[in-house]
Amino acid sequence: MSGEWPWPADTSLDIARRLLQSYRGALMNIDPEACKQIDAHATDLGQGWVAPKVETVDPDDLVVAADAAEIAGVTVYVIRQWAYRKYIPRHHAEGHPTRYRVGDILDHVANARRQRAERRTGQRST
């Protein structure tokens, strides 16, 4: 099998995660208990993204940096850098930690993917 990677917007990390998910799916089919044990271990090490989960989020929800990072699949440091660089706005309330709007995070992630795809393919999306 040869050819071009089908997701041109993927970063090296995205590619590694997609490949890992392929292996994880195969392991789940062969040995679900071993897969669950590895998922639990990865989660204990702070890598909960390994085990996919379905979540419903409201784009208008305001979340702390740790929750924003989990939603975007990045670190808290990256969320704070996005805010510092004005990619996403911060929301402040007296006596509460800084919060970030879920919709702003998802929009930024989608825009960044779209821009990467355009740079790599030389095409502008519509």
Backbone atoms as SQL, in Angstrom:
CREATE TABLE atoms (id INTEGER PRIMARY KEY, chain TEXT, resi INTEGER, resn TEXT, atom TEXT, x REAL, y REAL, z REAL);
INSERT INTO atoms VALUES
  (1, 'A', 1, 'MET', 'N', 0.845, -1.166, 0.000),
  (2, 'A', 1, 'MET', 'CA', 0.000, 0.000, 0.000),
  (3, 'A', 1, 'MET', 'C', 0.893, 1.232, 0.000),
  (4, 'A', 2, 'SER', 'N', 0.632, 2.139, -0.902),
  (5, 'A', 2, 'SER', 'CA', 1.400, 3.374, -0.936),
  (6, 'A', 2, 'SER', 'C', 0.456, 4.506, -1.285),
  (7, 'A', 3, 'GLY', 'N', 0.946, 5.682, -1.141),
  (8, 'A', 3, 'GLY', 'CA', 0.127, 6.831, -1.477),
  (9, 'A', 3, 'GLY', 'C', 0.353, 7.958, -0.504),
  (10, 'A', 4, 'GLU', 'N', -0.420, 8.994, -0.697),
  (11, 'A', 4, 'GLU', 'CA', -0.309, 10.188, 0.114),
  (12, 'A', 4, 'GLU', 'C', -1.184, 10.049, 1.356),
  (13, 'A', 5, 'TRP', 'N', -0.723, 10.599, 2.465),
  (14, 'A', 5, 'TRP', 'CA', -1.504, 10.581, 3.701),
  (15, 'A', 5, 'TRP', 'C', -2.842, 11.272, 3.419),
  (16, 'A', 6, 'PRO', 'N', -3.964, 10.628, 3.761),
  (17, 'A', 6, 'PRO', 'CA', -5.279, 11.158, 3.365),
  (18, 'A', 6, 'PRO', 'C', -5.752, 12.393, 4.144),
  (19, 'A', 7, 'TRP', 'N', -5.056, 12.762, 5.210),
  (20, 'A', 7, 'TRP', 'CA', -5.458, 13.909, 6.013),
  (21, 'A', 7, 'TRP', 'C', -4.326, 14.933, 5.997),
  (22, 'A', 8, 'PRO', 'N', -4.284, 15.799, 4.996),
  (23, 'A', 8, 'PRO', 'CA', -3.148, 16.705, 4.838),
  (24, 'A', 8, 'PRO', 'C', -2.976, 17.705, 5.984),
  (25, 'A', 9, 'ALA', 'N', -4.007, 17.951, 6.761),
  (26, 'A', 9, 'ALA', 'CA', -3.897, 18.914, 7.858),
  (27, 'A', 9, 'ALA', 'C', -3.265, 18.314, 9.102),
  (28, 'A', 10, 'ASP', 'N', -3.058, 17.001, 9.109),
  (29, 'A', 10, 'ASP', 'CA', -2.514, 16.335, 10.295),
  (30, 'A', 10, 'ASP', 'C', -1.082, 16.766, 10.587),
  (31, 'A', 11, 'THR', 'N', -0.840, 17.018, 11.856),
  (32, 'A', 11, 'THR', 'CA', 0.518, 17.258, 12.325),
  (33, 'A', 11, 'THR', 'C', 1.171, 15.899, 12.556),
  (34, 'A', 12, 'SER', 'N', 2.445, 15.890, 12.879),
  (35, 'A', 12, 'SER', 'CA', 3.115, 14.626, 13.207),
  (36, 'A', 12, 'SER', 'C', 2.428, 13.951, 14.384),
  (37, 'A', 13, 'LEU', 'N', 2.007, 14.743, 15.352),
  (38, 'A', 13, 'LEU', 'CA', 1.291, 14.189, 16.504),
  (39, 'A', 13, 'LEU', 'C', -0.045, 13.598, 16.086),
  (40, 'A', 14, 'ASP', 'N', -0.783, 14.283, 15.214),
  (41, 'A', 14, 'ASP', 'CA', -2.060, 13.754, 14.717),
  (42, 'A', 14, 'ASP', 'C', -1.856, 12.410, 14.014),
  (43, 'A', 15, 'ILE', 'N', -0.819, 12.324, 13.207),
  (44, 'A', 15, 'ILE', 'CA', -0.529, 11.078, 12.487),
  (45, 'A', 15, 'ILE', 'C', -0.236, 9.965, 13.477),
  (46, 'A', 16, 'ALA', 'N', 0.602, 10.246, 14.464),
  (47, 'A', 16, 'ALA', 'CA', 0.929, 9.235, 15.475),
  (48, 'A', 16, 'ALA', 'C', -0.331, 8.791, 16.209),
  (49, 'A', 17, 'ARG', 'N', -1.196, 9.734, 16.533),
  (50, 'A', 17, 'ARG', 'CA', -2.427, 9.381, 17.252),
  (51, 'A', 17, 'ARG', 'C', -3.359, 8.552, 16.381),
  (52, 'A', 18, 'ARG', 'N', -3.474, 8.880, 15.107),
  (53, 'A', 18, 'ARG', 'CA', -4.327, 8.080, 14.212),
  (54, 'A', 18, 'ARG', 'C', -3.789, 6.652, 14.092),
  (55, 'A', 19, 'LEU', 'N', -2.478, 6.542, 13.953),
  (56, 'A', 19, 'LEU', 'CA', -1.884, 5.213, 13.849),
  (57, 'A', 19, 'LEU', 'C', -2.071, 4.422, 15.141),
  (58, 'A', 20, 'LEU', 'N', -1.874, 5.095, 16.279),
  (59, 'A', 20, 'LEU', 'CA', -2.085, 4.432, 17.557),
  (60, 'A', 20, 'LEU', 'C', -3.531, 3.947, 17.674),
  (61, 'A', 21, 'GLN', 'N', -4.479, 4.753, 17.239),
  (62, 'A', 21, 'GLN', 'CA', -5.877, 4.349, 17.319),
  (63, 'A', 21, 'GLN', 'C', -6.150, 3.121, 16.443),
  (64, 'A', 22, 'SER', 'N', -5.445, 3.001, 15.325),
  (65, 'A', 22, 'SER', 'CA', -5.590, 1.795, 14.488),
  (66, 'A', 22, 'SER', 'C', -5.115, 0.563, 15.237),
  (67, 'A', 23, 'TYR', 'N', -3.939, 0.671, 15.858),
  (68, 'A', 23, 'TYR', 'CA', -3.418, -0.445, 16.643),
  (69, 'A', 23, 'TYR', 'C', -4.329, -0.749, 17.829),
  (70, 'A', 24, 'ARG', 'N', -4.831, 0.306, 18.477),
  (71, 'A', 24, 'ARG', 'CA', -5.712, 0.121, 19.624),
  (72, 'A', 24, 'ARG', 'C', -6.988, -0.614, 19.203),
  (73, 'A', 25, 'GLY', 'N', -7.545, -0.242, 18.057),
  (74, 'A', 25, 'GLY', 'CA', -8.746, -0.913, 17.557),
  (75, 'A', 25, 'GLY', 'C', -8.503, -2.388, 17.283),
  (76, 'A', 26, 'ALA', 'N', -7.341, -2.695, 16.722),
  (77, 'A', 26, 'ALA', 'CA', -7.004, -4.102, 16.466),
  (78, 'A', 26, 'ALA', 'C', -6.856, -4.867, 17.781),
  (79, 'A', 27, 'LEU', 'N', -6.181, -4.259, 18.754),
  (80, 'A', 27, 'LEU', 'CA', -6.024, -4.912, 20.054),
  (81, 'A', 27, 'LEU', 'C', -7.372, -5.116, 20.722),
  (82, 'A', 28, 'MET', 'N', -8.267, -4.131, 20.621),
  (83, 'A', 28, 'MET', 'CA', -9.595, -4.252, 21.230),
  (84, 'A', 28, 'MET', 'C', -10.344, -5.447, 20.649),
  (85, 'A', 29, 'ASN', 'N', -10.176, -5.687, 19.350),
  (86, 'A', 29, 'ASN', 'CA', -10.831, -6.838, 18.712),
  (87, 'A', 29, 'ASN', 'C', -10.219, -8.165, 19.163),
  (88, 'A', 30, 'ILE', 'N', -8.908, -8.179, 19.377),
  (89, 'A', 30, 'ILE', 'CA', -8.212, -9.417, 19.728),
  (90, 'A', 30, 'ILE', 'C', -8.286, -9.712, 21.225),
  (91, 'A', 31, 'ASP', 'N', -8.048, -8.681, 22.042),
  (92, 'A', 31, 'ASP', 'CA', -7.984, -8.881, 23.491),
  (93, 'A', 31, 'ASP', 'C', -8.531, -7.648, 24.207),
  (94, 'A', 32, 'PRO', 'N', -9.873, -7.551, 24.329),
  (95, 'A', 32, 'PRO', 'CA', -10.473, -6.363, 24.943),
  (96, 'A', 32, 'PRO', 'C', -9.974, -6.084, 26.360),
  (97, 'A', 33, 'GLU', 'N', -9.720, -7.124, 27.137),
  (98, 'A', 33, 'GLU', 'CA', -9.270, -6.912, 28.514),
  (99, 'A', 33, 'GLU', 'C', -7.881, -6.272, 28.546),
  (100, 'A', 34, 'ALA', 'N', -6.964, -6.746, 27.694),
  (101, 'A', 34, 'ALA', 'CA', -5.632, -6.141, 27.624),
  (102, 'A', 34, 'ALA', 'C', -5.728, -4.691, 27.174),
  (103, 'A', 35, 'CYS', 'N', -6.611, -4.425, 26.230),
  (104, 'A', 35, 'CYS', 'CA', -6.798, -3.058, 25.739),
  (105, 'A', 35, 'CYS', 'C', -7.289, -2.154, 26.870),
  (106, 'A', 36, 'LYS', 'N', -8.247, -2.626, 27.658),
  (107, 'A', 36, 'LYS', 'CA', -8.767, -1.829, 28.779),
  (108, 'A', 36, 'LYS', 'C', -7.679, -1.571, 29.814),
  (109, 'A', 37, 'GLN', 'N', -6.830, -2.548, 30.058),
  (110, 'A', 37, 'GLN', 'CA', -5.739, -2.369, 31.021),
  (111, 'A', 37, 'GLN', 'C', -4.746, -1.312, 30.525),
  (112, 'A', 38, 'ILE', 'N', -4.408, -1.365, 29.252),
  (113, 'A', 38, 'ILE', 'CA', -3.484, -0.382, 28.680),
  (114, 'A', 38, 'ILE', 'C', -4.126, 1.010, 28.694),
  (115, 'A', 39, 'ASP', 'N', -5.431, 1.084, 28.361),
  (116, 'A', 39, 'ASP', 'CA', -6.149, 2.358, 28.424),
  (117, 'A', 39, 'ASP', 'C', -6.087, 2.936, 29.836),
  (118, 'A', 40, 'ALA', 'N', -6.333, 2.099, 30.841),
  (119, 'A', 40, 'ALA', 'CA', -6.318, 2.560, 32.233),
  (120, 'A', 40, 'ALA', 'C', -4.927, 3.058, 32.619),
  (121, 'A', 41, 'HIS', 'N', -3.905, 2.334, 32.201),
  (122, 'A', 41, 'HIS', 'CA', -2.536, 2.744, 32.509),
  (123, 'A', 41, 'HIS', 'C', -2.207, 4.085, 31.833),
  (124, 'A', 42, 'ALA', 'N', -2.587, 4.220, 30.567),
  (125, 'A', 42, 'ALA', 'CA', -2.340, 5.471, 29.843),
  (126, 'A', 42, 'ALA', 'C', -3.068, 6.633, 30.520),
  (127, 'A', 43, 'THR', 'N', -4.292, 6.400, 30.938),
  (128, 'A', 43, 'THR', 'CA', -5.067, 7.440, 31.624),
  (129, 'A', 43, 'THR', 'C', -4.404, 7.818, 32.939),
  (130, 'A', 44, 'ASP', 'N', -3.913, 6.824, 33.679),
  (131, 'A', 44, 'ASP', 'CA', -3.200, 7.096, 34.935),
  (132, 'A', 44, 'ASP', 'C', -1.967, 7.958, 34.697),
  (133, 'A', 45, 'LEU', 'N', -1.371, 7.841, 33.521),
  (134, 'A', 45, 'LEU', 'CA', -0.190, 8.619, 33.171),
  (135, 'A', 45, 'LEU', 'C', -0.546, 9.968, 32.532),
  (136, 'A', 46, 'GLY', 'N', -1.842, 10.300, 32.544),
  (137, 'A', 46, 'GLY', 'CA', -2.275, 11.591, 32.011),
  (138, 'A', 46, 'GLY', 'C', -2.534, 11.600, 30.519),
  (139, 'A', 47, 'GLN', 'N', -2.668, 10.426, 29.915),
  (140, 'A', 47, 'GLN', 'CA', -2.884, 10.336, 28.469),
  (141, 'A', 47, 'GLN', 'C', -4.261, 9.738, 28.173),
  (142, 'A', 48, 'GLY', 'N', -5.294, 10.334, 28.754),
  (143, 'A', 48, 'GLY', 'CA', -6.653, 9.830, 28.611),
  (144, 'A', 48, 'GLY', 'C', -7.177, 9.853, 27.188),
  (145, 'A', 49, 'TRP', 'N', -6.564, 10.622, 26.314),
  (146, 'A', 49, 'TRP', 'CA', -6.999, 10.694, 24.916),
  (147, 'A', 49, 'TRP', 'C', -6.881, 9.351, 24.210),
  (148, 'A', 50, 'VAL', 'N', -6.072, 8.453, 24.758),
  (149, 'A', 50, 'VAL', 'CA', -5.855, 7.150, 24.121),
  (150, 'A', 50, 'VAL', 'C', -7.166, 6.388, 23.986),
  (151, 'A', 51, 'ALA', 'N', -7.991, 6.442, 25.029),
  (152, 'A', 51, 'ALA', 'CA', -9.280, 5.740, 25.018),
  (153, 'A', 51, 'ALA', 'C', -10.363, 6.729, 24.587),
  (154, 'A', 52, 'PRO', 'N', -10.862, 6.598, 23.371),
  (155, 'A', 52, 'PRO', 'CA', -11.844, 7.566, 22.893),
  (156, 'A', 52, 'PRO', 'C', -13.125, 7.518, 23.728),
  (157, 'A', 53, 'LYS', 'N', -13.725, 8.687, 23.896),
  (158, 'A', 53, 'LYS', 'CA', -14.999, 8.761, 24.596),
  (159, 'A', 53, 'LYS', 'C', -15.867, 9.785, 23.892),
  (160, 'A', 54, 'VAL', 'N', -17.145, 9.553, 23.936),
  (161, 'A', 54, 'VAL', 'CA', -18.092, 10.469, 23.315),
  (162, 'A', 54, 'VAL', 'C', -18.553, 11.445, 24.385),
  (163, 'A', 55, 'GLU', 'N', -18.416, 12.711, 24.076),
  (164, 'A', 55, 'GLU', 'CA', -18.850, 13.761, 25.001),
  (165, 'A', 55, 'GLU', 'C', -19.693, 14.762, 24.239),
  (166, 'A', 56, 'THR', 'N', -20.695, 15.244, 24.913),
  (167, 'A', 56, 'THR', 'CA', -21.513, 16.310, 24.357),
  (168, 'A', 56, 'THR', 'C', -21.114, 17.592, 25.070),
  (169, 'A', 57, 'VAL', 'N', -20.755, 18.576, 24.292),
  (170, 'A', 57, 'VAL', 'CA', -20.361, 19.857, 24.880),
  (171, 'A', 57, 'VAL', 'C', -21.242, 20.952, 24.300),
  (172, 'A', 58, 'ASP', 'N', -21.445, 21.969, 25.098),
  (173, 'A', 58, 'ASP', 'CA', -22.165, 23.155, 24.652),
  (174, 'A', 58, 'ASP', 'C', -21.109, 24.181, 24.264),
  (175, 'A', 59, 'PRO', 'N', -21.154, 24.692, 23.048),
  (176, 'A', 59, 'PRO', 'CA', -20.126, 25.648, 22.621),
  (177, 'A', 59, 'PRO', 'C', -20.052, 26.889, 23.504),
  (178, 'A', 60, 'ASP', 'N', -21.118, 27.210, 24.209),
  (179, 'A', 60, 'ASP', 'CA', -21.120, 28.396, 25.069),
  (180, 'A', 60, 'ASP', 'C', -20.636, 28.121, 26.487),
  (181, 'A', 61, 'ASP', 'N', -20.335, 26.860, 26.810),
  (182, 'A', 61, 'ASP', 'CA', -19.810, 26.549, 28.136),
  (183, 'A', 61, 'ASP', 'C', -18.453, 27.203, 28.336),
  (184, 'A', 62, 'LEU', 'N', -18.221, 27.686, 29.537),
  (185, 'A', 62, 'LEU', 'CA', -16.920, 28.232, 29.923),
  (186, 'A', 62, 'LEU', 'C', -16.223, 27.195, 30.783),
  (187, 'A', 63, 'VAL', 'N', -14.992, 26.837, 30.405),
  (188, 'A', 63, 'VAL', 'CA', -14.257, 25.782, 31.097),
  (189, 'A', 63, 'VAL', 'C', -12.875, 26.286, 31.518),
  (190, 'A', 64, 'VAL', 'N', -12.326, 25.645, 32.540),
  (191, 'A', 64, 'VAL', 'CA', -10.970, 25.988, 32.988),
  (192, 'A', 64, 'VAL', 'C', -9.967, 25.426, 31.991),
  (193, 'A', 65, 'ALA', 'N', -8.721, 25.847, 32.114),
  (194, 'A', 65, 'ALA', 'CA', -7.672, 25.476, 31.155),
  (195, 'A', 65, 'ALA', 'C', -7.505, 23.961, 31.032),
  (196, 'A', 66, 'ALA', 'N', -7.578, 23.226, 32.140),
  (197, 'A', 66, 'ALA', 'CA', -7.399, 21.767, 32.080),
  (198, 'A', 66, 'ALA', 'C', -8.490, 21.112, 31.241),
  (199, 'A', 67, 'ASP', 'N', -9.732, 21.566, 31.398),
  (200, 'A', 67, 'ASP', 'CA', -10.825, 21.011, 30.600),
  (201, 'A', 67, 'ASP', 'C', -10.710, 21.442, 29.139),
  (202, 'A', 68, 'ALA', 'N', -10.297, 22.677, 28.915),
  (203, 'A', 68, 'ALA', 'CA', -10.092, 23.156, 27.546),
  (204, 'A', 68, 'ALA', 'C', -9.024, 22.324, 26.843),
  (205, 'A', 69, 'ALA', 'N', -7.950, 22.027, 27.579),
  (206, 'A', 69, 'ALA', 'CA', -6.859, 21.230, 27.015),
  (207, 'A', 69, 'ALA', 'C', -7.343, 19.832, 26.646),
  (208, 'A', 70, 'GLU', 'N', -8.150, 19.233, 27.502),
  (209, 'A', 70, 'GLU', 'CA', -8.669, 17.884, 27.221),
  (210, 'A', 70, 'GLU', 'C', -9.562, 17.901, 25.986),
  (211, 'A', 71, 'ILE', 'N', -10.400, 18.914, 25.865),
  (212, 'A', 71, 'ILE', 'CA', -11.287, 19.030, 24.701),
  (213, 'A', 71, 'ILE', 'C', -10.481, 19.160, 23.416),
  (214, 'A', 72, 'ALA', 'N', -9.414, 19.960, 23.451),
  (215, 'A', 72, 'ALA', 'CA', -8.615, 20.221, 22.249),
  (216, 'A', 72, 'ALA', 'C', -7.539, 19.171, 22.006),
  (217, 'A', 73, 'GLY', 'N', -7.272, 18.319, 23.000),
  (218, 'A', 73, 'GLY', 'CA', -6.217, 17.315, 22.835),
  (219, 'A', 73, 'GLY', 'C', -4.825, 17.904, 22.892),
  (220, 'A', 74, 'VAL', 'N', -4.679, 18.962, 23.692),
  (221, 'A', 74, 'VAL', 'CA', -3.386, 19.627, 23.852),
  (222, 'A', 74, 'VAL', 'C', -3.101, 19.774, 25.348),
  (223, 'A', 75, 'THR', 'N', -2.006, 20.424, 25.676),
  (224, 'A', 75, 'THR', 'CA', -1.671, 20.647, 27.079),
  (225, 'A', 75, 'THR', 'C', -2.257, 21.977, 27.567),
  (226, 'A', 76, 'VAL', 'N', -2.286, 22.124, 28.877),
  (227, 'A', 76, 'VAL', 'CA', -2.728, 23.384, 29.480),
  (228, 'A', 76, 'VAL', 'C', -1.824, 24.524, 29.007),
  (229, 'A', 77, 'TYR', 'N', -0.533, 24.260, 28.888),
  (230, 'A', 77, 'TYR', 'CA', 0.409, 25.276, 28.414),
  (231, 'A', 77, 'TYR', 'C', -0.006, 25.789, 27.033),
  (232, 'A', 78, 'VAL', 'N', -0.422, 24.890, 26.146),
  (233, 'A', 78, 'VAL', 'CA', -0.830, 25.293, 24.793),
  (234, 'A', 78, 'VAL', 'C', -2.075, 26.175, 24.859),
  (235, 'A', 79, 'ILE', 'N', -3.031, 25.812, 25.687),
  (236, 'A', 79, 'ILE', 'CA', -4.239, 26.641, 25.837),
  (237, 'A', 79, 'ILE', 'C', -3.850, 28.045, 26.276),
  (238, 'A', 80, 'ARG', 'N', -2.965, 28.126, 27.246),
  (239, 'A', 80, 'ARG', 'CA', -2.545, 29.448, 27.738),
  (240, 'A', 80, 'ARG', 'C', -1.777, 30.229, 26.674),
  (241, 'A', 81, 'GLN', 'N', -0.995, 29.532, 25.857),
  (242, 'A', 81, 'GLN', 'CA', -0.286, 30.196, 24.756),
  (243, 'A', 81, 'GLN', 'C', -1.278, 30.717, 23.720),
  (244, 'A', 82, 'TRP', 'N', -2.298, 29.922, 23.400),
  (245, 'A', 82, 'TRP', 'CA', -3.321, 30.379, 22.459),
  (246, 'A', 82, 'TRP', 'C', -3.973, 31.660, 22.963),
  (247, 'A', 83, 'ALA', 'N', -4.274, 31.690, 24.256),
  (248, 'A', 83, 'ALA', 'CA', -4.898, 32.884, 24.832),
  (249, 'A', 83, 'ALA', 'C', -3.927, 34.062, 24.798),
  (250, 'A', 84, 'TYR', 'N', -2.680, 33.817, 25.166),
  (251, 'A', 84, 'TYR', 'CA', -1.655, 34.875, 25.158),
  (252, 'A', 84, 'TYR', 'C', -1.499, 35.462, 23.757),
  (253, 'A', 85, 'ARG', 'N', -1.541, 34.594, 22.749),
  (254, 'A', 85, 'ARG', 'CA', -1.379, 35.039, 21.363),
  (255, 'A', 85, 'ARG', 'C', -2.684, 35.548, 20.753),
  (256, 'A', 86, 'LYS', 'N', -3.736, 35.588, 21.574),
  (257, 'A', 86, 'LYS', 'CA', -5.052, 36.108, 21.172),
  (258, 'A', 86, 'LYS', 'C', -5.754, 35.220, 20.147),
  (259, 'A', 87, 'TYR', 'N', -5.413, 33.926, 20.101),
  (260, 'A', 87, 'TYR', 'CA', -6.138, 32.995, 19.233),
  (261, 'A', 87, 'TYR', 'C', -7.497, 32.670, 19.842),
  (262, 'A', 88, 'ILE', 'N', -7.562, 32.648, 21.168),
  (263, 'A', 88, 'ILE', 'CA', -8.825, 32.430, 21.883),
  (264, 'A', 88, 'ILE', 'C', -8.914, 33.459, 23.007),
  (265, 'A', 89, 'PRO', 'N', -10.129, 33.938, 23.287),
  (266, 'A', 89, 'PRO', 'CA', -10.258, 34.922, 24.375),
  (267, 'A', 89, 'PRO', 'C', -10.308, 34.254, 25.748),
  (268, 'A', 90, 'ARG', 'N', -9.881, 34.998, 26.735),
  (269, 'A', 90, 'ARG', 'CA', -9.999, 34.583, 28.141),
  (270, 'A', 90, 'ARG', 'C', -11.272, 35.202, 28.704),
  (271, 'A', 91, 'HIS', 'N', -11.874, 34.494, 29.642),
  (272, 'A', 91, 'HIS', 'CA', -13.050, 35.021, 30.334),
  (273, 'A', 91, 'HIS', 'C', -12.733, 35.038, 31.819),
  (274, 'A', 92, 'HIS', 'N', -12.825, 36.221, 32.407),
  (275, 'A', 92, 'HIS', 'CA', -12.483, 36.403, 33.816),
  (276, 'A', 92, 'HIS', 'C', -13.741, 36.690, 34.619),
  (277, 'A', 93, 'ALA', 'N', -13.807, 36.125, 35.808),
  (278, 'A', 93, 'ALA', 'CA', -14.864, 36.446, 36.764),
  (279, 'A', 93, 'ALA', 'C', -14.210, 36.564, 38.129),
  (280, 'A', 94, 'GLU', 'N', -14.590, 37.581, 38.856),
  (281, 'A', 94, 'GLU', 'CA', -14.016, 37.842, 40.177),
  (282, 'A', 94, 'GLU', 'C', -14.047, 36.588, 41.048),
  (283, 'A', 95, 'GLY', 'N', -12.881, 36.214, 41.558),
  (284, 'A', 95, 'GLY', 'CA', -12.793, 35.078, 42.464),
  (285, 'A', 95, 'GLY', 'C', -12.821, 33.713, 41.800),
  (286, 'A', 96, 'HIS', 'N', -12.779, 33.666, 40.485),
  (287, 'A', 96, 'HIS', 'CA', -12.807, 32.393, 39.759),
  (288, 'A', 96, 'HIS', 'C', -11.588, 32.300, 38.849),
  (289, 'A', 97, 'PRO', 'N', -11.144, 31.067, 38.546),
  (290, 'A', 97, 'PRO', 'CA', -10.017, 30.936, 37.616),
  (291, 'A', 97, 'PRO', 'C', -10.421, 31.380, 36.212),
  (292, 'A', 98, 'THR', 'N', -9.429, 31.723, 35.427),
  (293, 'A', 98, 'THR', 'CA', -9.686, 32.085, 34.028),
  (294, 'A', 98, 'THR', 'C', -10.395, 30.928, 33.342),
  (295, 'A', 99, 'ARG', 'N', -11.341, 31.277, 32.509),
  (296, 'A', 99, 'ARG', 'CA', -12.098, 30.254, 31.775),
  (297, 'A', 99, 'ARG', 'C', -12.033, 30.562, 30.278),
  (298, 'A', 100, 'TYR', 'N', -12.332, 29.531, 29.503),
  (299, 'A', 100, 'TYR', 'CA', -12.281, 29.623, 28.047),
  (300, 'A', 100, 'TYR', 'C', -13.586, 29.058, 27.488),
  (301, 'A', 101, 'ARG', 'N', -14.114, 29.699, 26.459),
  (302, 'A', 101, 'ARG', 'CA', -15.366, 29.242, 25.847),
  (303, 'A', 101, 'ARG', 'C', -15.078, 28.053, 24.929),
  (304, 'A', 102, 'VAL', 'N', -15.845, 26.977, 25.112),
  (305, 'A', 102, 'VAL', 'CA', -15.648, 25.750, 24.333),
  (306, 'A', 102, 'VAL', 'C', -15.713, 26.031, 22.834),
  (307, 'A', 103, 'GLY', 'N', -16.680, 26.824, 22.395),
  (308, 'A', 103, 'GLY', 'CA', -16.819, 27.127, 20.970),
  (309, 'A', 103, 'GLY', 'C', -15.597, 27.816, 20.395),
  (310, 'A', 104, 'ASP', 'N', -14.971, 28.707, 21.187),
  (311, 'A', 104, 'ASP', 'CA', -13.763, 29.386, 20.728),
  (312, 'A', 104, 'ASP', 'C', -12.613, 28.391, 20.544),
  (313, 'A', 105, 'ILE', 'N', -12.524, 27.448, 21.452),
  (314, 'A', 105, 'ILE', 'CA', -11.466, 26.427, 21.367),
  (315, 'A', 105, 'ILE', 'C', -11.674, 25.564, 20.129),
  (316, 'A', 106, 'LEU', 'N', -12.903, 25.075, 19.946),
  (317, 'A', 106, 'LEU', 'CA', -13.194, 24.216, 18.793),
  (318, 'A', 106, 'LEU', 'C', -13.010, 24.974, 17.480),
  (319, 'A', 107, 'ASP', 'N', -13.408, 26.238, 17.455),
  (320, 'A', 107, 'ASP', 'CA', -13.217, 27.055, 16.239),
  (321, 'A', 107, 'ASP', 'C', -11.737, 27.209, 15.928),
  (322, 'A', 108, 'HIS', 'N', -10.931, 27.483, 16.946),
  (323, 'A', 108, 'HIS', 'CA', -9.498, 27.658, 16.709),
  (324, 'A', 108, 'HIS', 'C', -8.868, 26.361, 16.181),
  (325, 'A', 109, 'VAL', 'N', -9.222, 25.237, 16.785),
  (326, 'A', 109, 'VAL', 'CA', -8.675, 23.952, 16.333),
  (327, 'A', 109, 'VAL', 'C', -9.061, 23.706, 14.869),
  (328, 'A', 110, 'ALA', 'N', -10.326, 23.949, 14.532),
  (329, 'A', 110, 'ALA', 'CA', -10.789, 23.735, 13.151),
  (330, 'A', 110, 'ALA', 'C', -10.090, 24.679, 12.177),
  (331, 'A', 111, 'ASN', 'N', -9.949, 25.945, 12.560),
  (332, 'A', 111, 'ASN', 'CA', -9.269, 26.917, 11.685),
  (333, 'A', 111, 'ASN', 'C', -7.800, 26.553, 11.475),
  (334, 'A', 112, 'ALA', 'N', -7.137, 26.116, 12.538),
  (335, 'A', 112, 'ALA', 'CA', -5.728, 25.734, 12.419),
  (336, 'A', 112, 'ALA', 'C', -5.572, 24.529, 11.489),
  (337, 'A', 113, 'ARG', 'N', -6.465, 23.548, 11.607),
  (338, 'A', 113, 'ARG', 'CA', -6.418, 22.369, 10.713),
  (339, 'A', 113, 'ARG', 'C', -6.636, 22.803, 9.262),
  (340, 'A', 114, 'ARG', 'N', -7.613, 23.678, 9.061),
  (341, 'A', 114, 'ARG', 'CA', -7.920, 24.138, 7.705),
  (342, 'A', 114, 'ARG', 'C', -6.723, 24.871, 7.099),
  (343, 'A', 115, 'GLN', 'N', -6.078, 25.723, 7.889),
  (344, 'A', 115, 'GLN', 'CA', -4.911, 26.451, 7.406),
  (345, 'A', 115, 'GLN', 'C', -3.754, 25.513, 7.080),
  (346, 'A', 116, 'ARG', 'N', -3.531, 24.502, 7.926),
  (347, 'A', 116, 'ARG', 'CA', -2.460, 23.528, 7.645),
  (348, 'A', 116, 'ARG', 'C', -2.748, 22.795, 6.344),
  (349, 'A', 117, 'ALA', 'N', -3.996, 22.389, 6.149),
  (350, 'A', 117, 'ALA', 'CA', -4.367, 21.671, 4.924),
  (351, 'A', 117, 'ALA', 'C', -4.145, 22.553, 3.701),
  (352, 'A', 118, 'GLU', 'N', -4.510, 23.820, 3.805),
  (353, 'A', 118, 'GLU', 'CA', -4.327, 24.732, 2.673),
  (354, 'A', 118, 'GLU', 'C', -2.844, 24.911, 2.345),
  (355, 'A', 119, 'ARG', 'N', -2.019, 25.039, 3.373),
  (356, 'A', 119, 'ARG', 'CA', -0.577, 25.209, 3.131),
  (357, 'A', 119, 'ARG', 'C', 0.012, 23.956, 2.496),
  (358, 'A', 120, 'ARG', 'N', -0.413, 22.799, 2.921),
  (359, 'A', 120, 'ARG', 'CA', 0.173, 21.549, 2.426),
  (360, 'A', 120, 'ARG', 'C', -0.335, 21.162, 1.055),
  (361, 'A', 121, 'THR', 'N', -1.570, 21.498, 0.744),
  (362, 'A', 121, 'THR', 'CA', -2.112, 21.108, -0.557),
  (363, 'A', 121, 'THR', 'C', -2.065, 22.249, -1.567),
  (364, 'A', 122, 'GLY', 'N', -1.843, 23.465, -1.074),
  (365, 'A', 122, 'GLY', 'CA', -1.830, 24.611, -1.984),
  (366, 'A', 122, 'GLY', 'C', -3.221, 25.005, -2.438),
  (367, 'A', 123, 'GLN', 'N', -4.240, 24.449, -1.779),
  (368, 'A', 123, 'GLN', 'CA', -5.621, 24.758, -2.151),
  (369, 'A', 123, 'GLN', 'C', -6.295, 25.515, -1.026),
  (370, 'A', 124, 'ARG', 'N', -7.205, 26.352, -1.399),
  (371, 'A', 124, 'ARG', 'CA', -7.981, 27.101, -0.415),
  (372, 'A', 124, 'ARG', 'C', -9.334, 26.404, -0.265),
  (373, 'A', 125, 'SER', 'N', -9.731, 26.118, 0.994),
  (374, 'A', 125, 'SER', 'CA', -11.026, 25.469, 1.209),
  (375, 'A', 125, 'SER', 'C', -12.143, 26.478, 1.116),
  (376, 'A', 126, 'THR', 'N', -13.333, 25.989, 0.820),
  (377, 'A', 126, 'THR', 'CA', -14.480, 26.885, 0.674),
  (378, 'A', 126, 'THR', 'C', -15.378, 26.822, 1.870);
